[in-house]
Amino acid sequence: MKVIVFNQDLEAEWGLSFLDFLKTHENTADIPVILLSQTSARFAPRIEDVADDTKCFQKPIAIEPFVEHFQKVIGENQTAVS
């Protein structure tokens, strides 16, 4: 099971560029991405439009929604692999 989790200040343009790269590159396009950022609120809609398995969490992270999403992503991928 693969999941990409990265921490990025979204005010720096390369964070969104990196996400675009991950979701369009053939080796990583199908891997769920979880992004952690200090400033996610205004970027969340754009990030979550990238793919159903892509989600942004603002720091400090509310642990319950984070764990819930992580378990959902892992469960969906476990089913897809079976």
C-alpha positions, 0 to 999 in steps of 0.5 A, a space after each residue: 500500500 502506498 500513500 504520499 504524505 507531504 508537508 508544504 507551505 502552500 504560499 510557496 508555488 512549488 507545493 501545488 506544482 509538485 502535487 500536479 506533477 504527482 497526479 500526472 506522472 505515470 508512476 505516481 498518478 494512482 497513489 493517494 496524496 495527503 497534504 499537510 499545510 499551515 495555510 490550506 483553507 484557500 487552497 483546499 478546493 483546488 487540491 481536492 479537485 485533483 482526485 478523490 484520494 487527494 486531501 489537504 489538512 491544515 496544521 495543527 491537524 485535527 487527528 480524527 478527520 486525518 485518521 478517518 481519511 487515511 483509513 478510507 484511502 487504505 481501505 479503498 486501495 486494499 480492496 482494489 489490490 485484492 
